[in-house]
Amino acid sequence: MKVDHDTLQKIAHLARLDVRPEEEAALLDSLNEVLTWMEQLNELDTTGVEPLTHISDEQNVMRDDVVGRHLPREQALSNAPQQDGTFFQVPKVLE
């Protein structure tokens, strides 16, 4: 797979990146290099290899969910750039 100018612009838009024209060539080369490397991984024989879901056997230690003191809603929303009195308001990301 090759990344072209249009694909790069779409990825940059989705990632909210400002890619300057002078950076495009180097970024295209880097992305295509990574994709070429990923394609090489597809050539490996992984027969009999168990898929990993985690890199180690460590278990996350969870604490009990205990009701305690909390920040009043008004105070939590006091510095919000946008809010409606109940919730934080954020720009729409998905269409």
Biopython code that builds the backbone (N, CA, C, O; Angstrom):
import numpy as np
from Bio.PDB.StructureBuilder import StructureBuilder

atoms = [
    (1, "MET", "N", (0.847, -1.177, 0.000)),
    (1, "MET", "CA", (0.000, 0.000, 0.000)),
    (1, "MET", "C", (0.892, 1.239, 0.000)),
    (1, "MET", "O", (1.881, 1.305, 0.730)),
    (2, "LYS", "N", (0.541, 2.188, -0.801)),
    (2, "LYS", "CA", (1.274, 3.443, -0.875)),
    (2, "LYS", "C", (0.368, 4.575, -0.394)),
    (2, "LYS", "O", (-0.817, 4.624, -0.726)),
    (3, "VAL", "N", (0.941, 5.475, 0.385)),
    (3, "VAL", "CA", (0.220, 6.658, 0.835)),
    (3, "VAL", "C", (0.513, 7.774, -0.154)),
    (3, "VAL", "O", (1.675, 8.092, -0.407)),
    (4, "ASP", "N", (-0.546, 8.377, -0.722)),
    (4, "ASP", "CA", (-0.350, 9.488, -1.640)),
    (4, "ASP", "C", (-0.738, 10.805, -0.965)),
    (4, "ASP", "O", (-1.116, 10.823, 0.207)),
    (5, "HIS", "N", (-0.643, 11.884, -1.699)),
    (5, "HIS", "CA", (-0.909, 13.221, -1.162)),
    (5, "HIS", "C", (-2.315, 13.320, -0.565)),
    (5, "HIS", "O", (-2.487, 13.837, 0.538)),
    (6, "ASP", "N", (-3.330, 12.818, -1.302)),
    (6, "ASP", "CA", (-4.718, 12.914, -0.828)),
    (6, "ASP", "C", (-4.923, 12.108, 0.455)),
    (6, "ASP", "O", (-5.590, 12.569, 1.381)),
    (7, "THR", "N", (-4.353, 10.912, 0.507)),
    (7, "THR", "CA", (-4.478, 10.084, 1.711)),
    (7, "THR", "C", (-3.791, 10.749, 2.892)),
    (7, "THR", "O", (-4.318, 10.732, 4.005)),
    (8, "LEU", "N", (-2.633, 11.328, 2.665)),
    (8, "LEU", "CA", (-1.919, 12.038, 3.722)),
    (8, "LEU", "C", (-2.764, 13.194, 4.262)),
    (8, "LEU", "O", (-2.841, 13.393, 5.474)),
    (9, "GLN", "N", (-3.390, 13.947, 3.373)),
    (9, "GLN", "CA", (-4.233, 15.068, 3.802)),
    (9, "GLN", "C", (-5.434, 14.583, 4.613)),
    (9, "GLN", "O", (-5.822, 15.219, 5.593)),
    (10, "LYS", "N", (-6.021, 13.458, 4.204)),
    (10, "LYS", "CA", (-7.163, 12.910, 4.938)),
    (10, "LYS", "C", (-6.734, 12.446, 6.327)),
    (10, "LYS", "O", (-7.425, 12.716, 7.309)),
    (11, "ILE", "N", (-5.599, 11.751, 6.416)),
    (11, "ILE", "CA", (-5.081, 11.294, 7.712)),
    (11, "ILE", "C", (-4.766, 12.491, 8.606)),
    (11, "ILE", "O", (-5.084, 12.488, 9.795)),
    (12, "ALA", "N", (-4.144, 13.507, 8.029)),
    (12, "ALA", "CA", (-3.805, 14.712, 8.794)),
    (12, "ALA", "C", (-5.068, 15.386, 9.312)),
    (12, "ALA", "O", (-5.102, 15.848, 10.453)),
    (13, "HIS", "N", (-6.102, 15.444, 8.489)),
    (13, "HIS", "CA", (-7.369, 16.048, 8.921)),
    (13, "HIS", "C", (-7.985, 15.246, 10.068)),
    (13, "HIS", "O", (-8.419, 15.822, 11.066)),
    (14, "LEU", "N", (-8.024, 13.932, 9.929)),
    (14, "LEU", "CA", (-8.617, 13.086, 10.972)),
    (14, "LEU", "C", (-7.839, 13.161, 12.281)),
    (14, "LEU", "O", (-8.422, 13.097, 13.363)),
    (15, "ALA", "N", (-6.512, 13.297, 12.174)),
    (15, "ALA", "CA", (-5.662, 13.370, 13.361)),
    (15, "ALA", "C", (-5.512, 14.810, 13.860)),
    (15, "ALA", "O", (-4.809, 15.075, 14.835)),
    (16, "ARG", "N", (-6.187, 15.729, 13.173)),
    (16, "ARG", "CA", (-6.115, 17.153, 13.536)),
    (16, "ARG", "C", (-4.665, 17.657, 13.528)),
    (16, "ARG", "O", (-4.239, 18.372, 14.435)),
    (17, "LEU", "N", (-3.912, 17.268, 12.482)),
    (17, "LEU", "CA", (-2.530, 17.701, 12.329)),
    (17, "LEU", "C", (-2.441, 18.771, 11.256)),
    (17, "LEU", "O", (-3.146, 18.710, 10.249)),
    (18, "ASP", "N", (-1.585, 19.738, 11.469)),
    (18, "ASP", "CA", (-1.330, 20.770, 10.476)),
    (18, "ASP", "C", (-0.029, 20.411, 9.769)),
    (18, "ASP", "O", (1.060, 20.674, 10.279)),
    (19, "VAL", "N", (-0.153, 19.810, 8.595)),
    (19, "VAL", "CA", (1.021, 19.390, 7.834)),
    (19, "VAL", "C", (1.351, 20.498, 6.832)),
    (19, "VAL", "O", (0.562, 20.796, 5.935)),
    (20, "ARG", "N", (2.514, 21.094, 6.997)),
    (20, "ARG", "CA", (2.952, 22.148, 6.082)),
    (20, "ARG", "C", (3.459, 21.518, 4.790)),
    (20, "ARG", "O", (3.968, 20.398, 4.804)),
    (21, "PRO", "N", (3.324, 22.232, 3.674)),
    (21, "PRO", "CA", (3.752, 21.672, 2.370)),
    (21, "PRO", "C", (5.208, 21.214, 2.356)),
    (21, "PRO", "O", (5.534, 20.219, 1.709)),
    (22, "GLU", "N", (6.082, 21.922, 3.057)),
    (22, "GLU", "CA", (7.498, 21.533, 3.056)),
    (22, "GLU", "C", (7.747, 20.257, 3.867)),
    (22, "GLU", "O", (8.817, 19.658, 3.751)),
    (23, "GLU", "N", (6.784, 19.833, 4.680)),
    (23, "GLU", "CA", (6.928, 18.610, 5.480)),
    (23, "GLU", "C", (6.346, 17.381, 4.785)),
    (23, "GLU", "O", (6.623, 16.247, 5.173)),
    (24, "GLU", "N", (5.539, 17.621, 3.758)),
    (24, "GLU", "CA", (4.793, 16.527, 3.126)),
    (24, "GLU", "C", (5.691, 15.425, 2.574)),
    (24, "GLU", "O", (5.438, 14.247, 2.824)),
    (25, "ALA", "N", (6.720, 15.781, 1.838)),
    (25, "ALA", "CA", (7.571, 14.766, 1.188)),
    (25, "ALA", "C", (8.210, 13.854, 2.223)),
    (25, "ALA", "O", (8.214, 12.635, 2.052)),
    (26, "ALA", "N", (8.750, 14.426, 3.293)),
    (26, "ALA", "CA", (9.402, 13.615, 4.331)),
    (26, "ALA", "C", (8.374, 12.739, 5.042)),
    (26, "ALA", "O", (8.658, 11.584, 5.358)),
    (27, "LEU", "N", (7.197, 13.274, 5.293)),
    (27, "LEU", "CA", (6.154, 12.507, 5.968)),
    (27, "LEU", "C", (5.646, 11.363, 5.092)),
    (27, "LEU", "O", (5.417, 10.254, 5.575)),
    (28, "LEU", "N", (5.474, 11.641, 3.811)),
    (28, "LEU", "CA", (5.064, 10.583, 2.879)),
    (28, "LEU", "C", (6.093, 9.466, 2.841)),
    (28, "LEU", "O", (5.735, 8.288, 2.866)),
    (29, "ASP", "N", (7.377, 9.832, 2.781)),
    (29, "ASP", "CA", (8.438, 8.819, 2.769)),
    (29, "ASP", "C", (8.402, 7.976, 4.039)),
    (29, "ASP", "O", (8.532, 6.753, 3.980)),
    (30, "SER", "N", (8.226, 8.628, 5.187)),
    (30, "SER", "CA", (8.186, 7.909, 6.465)),
    (30, "SER", "C", (6.999, 6.955, 6.533)),
    (30, "SER", "O", (7.148, 5.796, 6.919)),
    (31, "LEU", "N", (5.832, 7.443, 6.160)),
    (31, "LEU", "CA", (4.635, 6.588, 6.211)),
    (31, "LEU", "C", (4.776, 5.397, 5.270)),
    (31, "LEU", "O", (4.434, 4.273, 5.638)),
    (32, "ASN", "N", (5.272, 5.630, 4.071)),
    (32, "ASN", "CA", (5.444, 4.531, 3.121)),
    (32, "ASN", "C", (6.492, 3.534, 3.596)),
    (32, "ASN", "O", (6.365, 2.335, 3.349)),
    (33, "GLU", "N", (7.522, 4.020, 4.273)),
    (33, "GLU", "CA", (8.546, 3.131, 4.830)),
    (33, "GLU", "C", (7.947, 2.236, 5.921)),
    (33, "GLU", "O", (8.237, 1.041, 5.975)),
    (34, "VAL", "N", (7.123, 2.811, 6.777)),
    (34, "VAL", "CA", (6.484, 2.031, 7.846)),
    (34, "VAL", "C", (5.541, 0.993, 7.243)),
    (34, "VAL", "O", (5.525, -0.158, 7.679)),
    (35, "LEU", "N", (4.762, 1.392, 6.249)),
    (35, "LEU", "CA", (3.827, 0.446, 5.627)),
    (35, "LEU", "C", (4.561, -0.676, 4.906)),
    (35, "LEU", "O", (4.098, -1.817, 4.913)),
    (36, "THR", "N", (5.688, -0.376, 4.288)),
    (36, "THR", "CA", (6.498, -1.411, 3.638)),
    (36, "THR", "C", (6.993, -2.405, 4.682)),
    (36, "THR", "O", (6.962, -3.615, 4.456)),
    (37, "TRP", "N", (7.448, -1.897, 5.823)),
    (37, "TRP", "CA", (7.905, -2.762, 6.909)),
    (37, "TRP", "C", (6.751, -3.639, 7.417)),
    (37, "TRP", "O", (6.945, -4.824, 7.686)),
    (38, "MET", "N", (5.558, -3.058, 7.546)),
    (38, "MET", "CA", (4.405, -3.828, 8.012)),
    (38, "MET", "C", (4.049, -4.930, 7.005)),
    (38, "MET", "O", (3.668, -6.031, 7.402)),
    (39, "GLU", "N", (4.169, -4.641, 5.719)),
    (39, "GLU", "CA", (3.893, -5.652, 4.700)),
    (39, "GLU", "C", (4.883, -6.814, 4.801)),
    (39, "GLU", "O", (4.521, -7.958, 4.527)),
    (40, "GLN", "N", (6.120, -6.533, 5.188)),
    (40, "GLN", "CA", (7.115, -7.591, 5.365)),
    (40, "GLN", "C", (6.706, -8.523, 6.505)),
    (40, "GLN", "O", (6.976, -9.723, 6.455)),
    (41, "LEU", "N", (6.058, -7.975, 7.529)),
    (41, "LEU", "CA", (5.600, -8.806, 8.649)),
    (41, "LEU", "C", (4.536, -9.807, 8.202)),
    (41, "LEU", "O", (4.422, -10.889, 8.778)),
    (42, "ASN", "N", (3.756, -9.453, 7.178)),
    (42, "ASN", "CA", (2.732, -10.367, 6.660)),
    (42, "ASN", "C", (3.340, -11.615, 6.037)),
    (42, "ASN", "O", (2.654, -12.626, 5.889)),
    (43, "GLU", "N", (4.608, -11.562, 5.672)),
    (43, "GLU", "CA", (5.272, -12.702, 5.043)),
    (43, "GLU", "C", (5.734, -13.748, 6.058)),
    (43, "GLU", "O", (6.113, -14.853, 5.671)),
    (44, "LEU", "N", (5.710, -13.418, 7.335)),
    (44, "LEU", "CA", (6.162, -14.350, 8.369)),
    (44, "LEU", "C", (5.177, -15.489, 8.548)),
    (44, "LEU", "O", (3.964, -15.293, 8.478)),
    (45, "ASP", "N", (5.709, -16.680, 8.779)),
    (45, "ASP", "CA", (4.864, -17.840, 9.061)),
    (45, "ASP", "C", (4.550, -17.854, 10.561)),
    (45, "ASP", "O", (5.428, -18.090, 11.391)),
    (46, "THR", "N", (3.306, -17.601, 10.882)),
    (46, "THR", "CA", (2.899, -17.544, 12.293)),
    (46, "THR", "C", (2.036, -18.746, 12.676)),
    (46, "THR", "O", (1.281, -18.692, 13.647)),
    (47, "THR", "N", (2.152, -19.816, 11.918)),
    (47, "THR", "CA", (1.400, -21.022, 12.212)),
    (47, "THR", "C", (1.766, -21.535, 13.606)),
    (47, "THR", "O", (2.945, -21.712, 13.912)),
    (48, "GLY", "N", (0.777, -21.770, 14.435)),
    (48, "GLY", "CA", (1.000, -22.302, 15.772)),
    (48, "GLY", "C", (1.397, -21.255, 16.806)),
    (48, "GLY", "O", (1.648, -21.598, 17.961)),
    (49, "VAL", "N", (1.457, -20.005, 16.417)),
    (49, "VAL", "CA", (1.817, -18.942, 17.368)),
    (49, "VAL", "C", (0.532, -18.369, 17.954)),
    (49, "VAL", "O", (-0.346, -17.892, 17.235)),
    (50, "GLU", "N", (0.449, -18.430, 19.279)),
    (50, "GLU", "CA", (-0.738, -17.904, 19.959)),
    (50, "GLU", "C", (-0.747, -16.379, 19.895)),
    (50, "GLU", "O", (0.285, -15.748, 20.124)),
    (51, "PRO", "N", (-1.895, -15.778, 19.587)),
    (51, "PRO", "CA", (-1.953, -14.318, 19.587)),
    (51, "PRO", "C", (-1.818, -13.764, 21.001)),
    (51, "PRO", "O", (-2.315, -14.354, 21.960)),
    (52, "LEU", "N", (-1.145, -12.632, 21.119)),
    (52, "LEU", "CA", (-0.976, -11.981, 22.418)),
    (52, "LEU", "C", (-2.041, -10.912, 22.609)),
    (52, "LEU", "O", (-2.334, -10.139, 21.697)),
    (53, "THR", "N", (-2.607, -10.880, 23.787)),
    (53, "THR", "CA", (-3.491, -9.767, 24.128)),
    (53, "THR", "C", (-2.774, -8.801, 25.038)),
    (53, "THR", "O", (-3.110, -7.618, 25.093)),
    (54, "HIS", "N", (-1.771, -9.313, 25.763)),
    (54, "HIS", "CA", (-0.950, -8.485, 26.645)),
    (54, "HIS", "C", (0.500, -8.947, 26.522)),
    (54, "HIS", "O", (0.765, -10.117, 26.244)),
    (55, "ILE", "N", (1.417, -8.038, 26.727)),
    (55, "ILE", "CA", (2.837, -8.366, 26.588)),
    (55, "ILE", "C", (3.352, -9.120, 27.805)),
    (55, "ILE", "O", (4.360, -9.820, 27.711)),
    (56, "SER", "N", (2.680, -8.992, 28.946)),
    (56, "SER", "CA", (3.132, -9.676, 30.162)),
    (56, "SER", "C", (1.931, -10.290, 30.875)),
    (56, "SER", "O", (0.781, -10.057, 30.503)),
    (57, "ASP", "N", (2.223, -11.078, 31.906)),
    (57, "ASP", "CA", (1.159, -11.722, 32.678)),
    (57, "ASP", "C", (0.700, -10.886, 33.860)),
    (57, "ASP", "O", (-0.064, -11.366, 34.697)),
    (58, "GLU", "N", (1.156, -9.640, 33.941)),
    (58, "GLU", "CA", (0.790, -8.765, 35.052)),
    (58, "GLU", "C", (-0.725, -8.559, 35.098)),
    (58, "GLU", "O", (-1.386, -8.461, 34.064)),
    (59, "GLN", "N", (-1.244, -8.497, 36.291)),
    (59, "GLN", "CA", (-2.668, -8.233, 36.485)),
    (59, "GLN", "C", (-2.836, -6.848, 37.095)),
    (59, "GLN", "O", (-2.076, -6.449, 37.977)),
    (60, "ASN", "N", (-3.831, -6.129, 36.619)),
    (60, "ASN", "CA", (-4.104, -4.811, 37.166)),
    (60, "ASN", "C", (-4.772, -4.961, 38.529)),
    (60, "ASN", "O", (-5.714, -5.737, 38.686)),
    (61, "VAL", "N", (-4.278, -4.216, 39.505)),
    (61, "VAL", "CA", (-4.850, -4.273, 40.844)),
    (61, "VAL", "C", (-5.914, -3.194, 40.934)),
    (61, "VAL", "O", (-5.626, -2.005, 40.801)),
    (62, "MET", "N", (-7.128, -3.619, 41.159)),
    (62, "MET", "CA", (-8.244, -2.671, 41.229)),
    (62, "MET", "C", (-8.580, -2.381, 42.683)),
    (62, "MET", "O", (-8.492, -3.252, 43.549)),
    (63, "ARG", "N", (-8.965, -1.146, 42.924)),
    (63, "ARG", "CA", (-9.403, -0.791, 44.272)),
    (63, "ARG", "C", (-10.928, -0.821, 44.309)),
    (63, "ARG", "O", (-11.584, -0.756, 43.269)),
    (64, "ASP", "N", (-11.477, -0.920, 45.495)),
    (64, "ASP", "CA", (-12.922, -0.894, 45.646)),
    (64, "ASP", "C", (-13.455, 0.483, 45.269)),
    (64, "ASP", "O", (-12.816, 1.501, 45.534)),
    (65, "ASP", "N", (-14.620, 0.502, 44.653)),
    (65, "ASP", "CA", (-15.270, 1.755, 44.285)),
    (65, "ASP", "C", (-16.053, 2.232, 45.502)),
    (65, "ASP", "O", (-17.123, 1.705, 45.807)),
    (66, "VAL", "N", (-15.514, 3.232, 46.195)),
    (66, "VAL", "CA", (-16.106, 3.698, 47.440)),
    (66, "VAL", "C", (-16.607, 5.126, 47.256)),
    (66, "VAL", "O", (-15.900, 5.972, 46.707)),
    (67, "VAL", "N", (-17.814, 5.387, 47.710)),
    (67, "VAL", "CA", (-18.368, 6.734, 47.650)),
    (67, "VAL", "C", (-17.629, 7.609, 48.645)),
    (67, "VAL", "O", (-17.416, 7.214, 49.791)),
    (68, "GLY", "N", (-17.241, 8.794, 48.207)),
    (68, "GLY", "CA", (-16.526, 9.710, 49.093)),
    (68, "GLY", "C", (-16.818, 11.141, 48.698)),
    (68, "GLY", "O", (-17.786, 11.425, 47.992)),
    (69, "ARG", "N", (-15.967, 12.035, 49.163)),
    (69, "ARG", "CA", (-16.133, 13.439, 48.818)),
    (69, "ARG", "C", (-15.949, 13.610, 47.314)),
    (69, "ARG", "O", (-15.136, 12.923, 46.695)),
    (70, "HIS", "N", (-16.696, 14.512, 46.747)),
    (70, "HIS", "CA", (-16.550, 14.782, 45.330)),
    (70, "HIS", "C", (-16.619, 16.284, 45.090)),
    (70, "HIS", "O", (-17.046, 17.047, 45.956)),
    (71, "LEU", "N", (-16.201, 16.684, 43.923)),
    (71, "LEU", "CA", (-16.195, 18.080, 43.535)),
    (71, "LEU", "C", (-17.622, 18.484, 43.149)),
    (71, "LEU", "O", (-18.252, 17.806, 42.337)),
    (72, "PRO", "N", (-18.136, 19.571, 43.717)),
    (72, "PRO", "CA", (-19.484, 20.015, 43.318)),
    (72, "PRO", "C", (-19.520, 20.347, 41.822)),
    (72, "PRO", "O", (-18.547, 20.861, 41.271)),
    (73, "ARG", "N", (-20.631, 20.052, 41.181)),
    (73, "ARG", "CA", (-20.781, 20.256, 39.737)),
    (73, "ARG", "C", (-20.439, 21.686, 39.326)),
    (73, "ARG", "O", (-19.729, 21.895, 38.343)),
    (74, "GLU", "N", (-20.935, 22.656, 40.063)),
    (74, "GLU", "CA", (-20.688, 24.055, 39.714)),
    (74, "GLU", "C", (-19.189, 24.368, 39.706)),
    (74, "GLU", "O", (-18.699, 25.075, 38.825)),
    (75, "GLN", "N", (-18.477, 23.841, 40.685)),
    (75, "GLN", "CA", (-17.036, 24.078, 40.771)),
    (75, "GLN", "C", (-16.297, 23.351, 39.642)),
    (75, "GLN", "O", (-15.344, 23.883, 39.073)),
    (76, "ALA", "N", (-16.739, 22.146, 39.328)),
    (76, "ALA", "CA", (-16.095, 21.379, 38.256)),
    (76, "ALA", "C", (-16.280, 22.074, 36.909)),
    (76, "ALA", "O", (-15.372, 22.061, 36.078)),
    (77, "LEU", "N", (-17.438, 22.677, 36.686)),
    (77, "LEU", "CA", (-17.725, 23.320, 35.409)),
    (77, "LEU", "C", (-17.259, 24.775, 35.353)),
    (77, "LEU", "O", (-17.334, 25.399, 34.295)),
    (78, "SER", "N", (-16.788, 25.316, 36.451)),
    (78, "SER", "CA", (-16.488, 26.749, 36.522)),
    (78, "SER", "C", (-15.422, 27.201, 35.532)),
    (78, "SER", "O", (-15.495, 28.331, 35.048)),
    (79, "ASN", "N", (-14.444, 26.375, 35.212)),
    (79, "ASN", "CA", (-13.384, 26.761, 34.273)),
    (79, "ASN", "C", (-13.549, 26.133, 32.892)),
    (79, "ASN", "O", (-12.654, 26.240, 32.054)),
    (80, "ALA", "N", (-14.670, 25.487, 32.652)),
    (80, "ALA", "CA", (-14.878, 24.831, 31.358)),
    (80, "ALA", "C", (-15.043, 25.877, 30.261)),
    (80, "ALA", "O", (-15.767, 26.855, 30.446)),
    (81, "PRO", "N", (-14.371, 25.682, 29.104)),
    (81, "PRO", "CA", (-14.539, 26.632, 28.007)),
    (81, "PRO", "C", (-15.982, 26.679, 27.511)),
    (81, "PRO", "O", (-16.489, 27.740, 27.149)),
    (82, "GLN", "N", (-16.638, 25.513, 27.498)),
    (82, "GLN", "CA", (-18.043, 25.452, 27.107)),
    (82, "GLN", "C", (-18.739, 24.443, 28.004)),
    (82, "GLN", "O", (-18.238, 23.341, 28.232)),
    (83, "GLN", "N", (-19.898, 24.834, 28.508)),
    (83, "GLN", "CA", (-20.694, 23.939, 29.346)),
    (83, "GLN", "C", (-22.124, 24.436, 29.316)),
    (83, "GLN", "O", (-22.383, 25.587, 28.964)),
    (84, "ASP", "N", (-23.058, 23.561, 29.688)),
    (84, "ASP", "CA", (-24.471, 23.951, 29.663)),
    (84, "ASP", "C", (-25.090, 23.965, 31.056)),
    (84, "ASP", "O", (-26.314, 23.943, 31.191)),
    (85, "GLY", "N", (-24.261, 24.000, 32.083)),
    (85, "GLY", "CA", (-24.761, 24.002, 33.452)),
    (85, "GLY", "C", (-24.808, 22.612, 34.050)),
    (85, "GLY", "O", (-24.845, 22.465, 35.272)),
    (86, "THR", "N", (-24.807, 21.587, 33.209)),
    (86, "THR", "CA", (-24.844, 20.207, 33.676)),
    (86, "THR", "C", (-23.651, 19.411, 33.172)),
    (86, "THR", "O", (-23.071, 18.614, 33.908)),
    (87, "PHE", "N", (-23.282, 19.635, 31.894)),
    (87, "PHE", "CA", (-22.239, 18.843, 31.257)),
    (87, "PHE", "C", (-21.194, 19.733, 30.590)),
    (87, "PHE", "O", (-21.466, 20.884, 30.252)),
    (88, "PHE", "N", (-19.986, 19.179, 30.405)),
    (88, "PHE", "CA", (-18.984, 19.824, 29.568)),
    (88, "PHE", "C", (-19.446, 19.692, 28.129)),
    (88, "PHE", "O", (-19.992, 18.654, 27.754)),
    (89, "GLN", "N", (-19.244, 20.705, 27.325)),
    (89, "GLN", "CA", (-19.559, 20.619, 25.908)),
    (89, "GLN", "C", (-18.250, 20.635, 25.136)),
    (89, "GLN", "O", (-17.373, 21.465, 25.375)),
    (90, "VAL", "N", (-18.141, 19.693, 24.201)),
    (90, "VAL", "CA", (-16.926, 19.565, 23.392)),
    (90, "VAL", "C", (-17.321, 19.595, 21.918)),
    (90, "VAL", "O", (-18.456, 19.260, 21.581)),
    (91, "PRO", "N", (-16.397, 19.994, 21.027)),
    (91, "PRO", "CA", (-16.704, 20.005, 19.607)),
    (91, "PRO", "C", (-17.028, 18.599, 19.090)),
    (91, "PRO", "O", (-16.454, 17.613, 19.553)),
    (92, "LYS", "N", (-17.927, 18.518, 18.155)),
    (92, "LYS", "CA", (-18.297, 17.242, 17.547)),
    (92, "LYS", "C", (-17.108, 16.710, 16.753)),
    (92, "LYS", "O", (-16.518, 17.439, 15.956)),
    (93, "VAL", "N", (-16.754, 15.446, 16.966)),
    (93, "VAL", "CA", (-15.619, 14.847, 16.271)),
    (93, "VAL", "C", (-16.099, 13.891, 15.186)),
    (93, "VAL", "O", (-15.545, 13.877, 14.086)),
    (94, "LEU", "N", (-17.112, 13.101, 15.479)),
    (94, "LEU", "CA", (-17.637, 12.136, 14.512)),
    (94, "LEU", "C", (-18.877, 12.696, 13.839)),
    (94, "LEU", "O", (-19.685, 13.387, 14.459)),
    (95, "GLU", "N", (-19.008, 12.390, 12.577)),
    (95, "GLU", "CA", (-20.183, 12.879, 11.855)),
    (95, "GLU", "C", (-21.212, 11.797, 11.720)),
    (95, "GLU", "O", (-22.273, 12.023, 11.139)),
]
sb = StructureBuilder()
sb.init_structure("model")
sb.init_model(0)
sb.init_chain("A")
sb.init_seg("    ")
for serial, (resi, resn, name, xyz) in enumerate(atoms, 1):
    if name == "N":
        sb.init_residue(resn, " ", resi, " ")
    sb.init_atom(name, np.array(xyz, "f"), 0.0, 1.0, " ", f" {name:<3s}", serial, name[0])
structure = sb.get_structure()
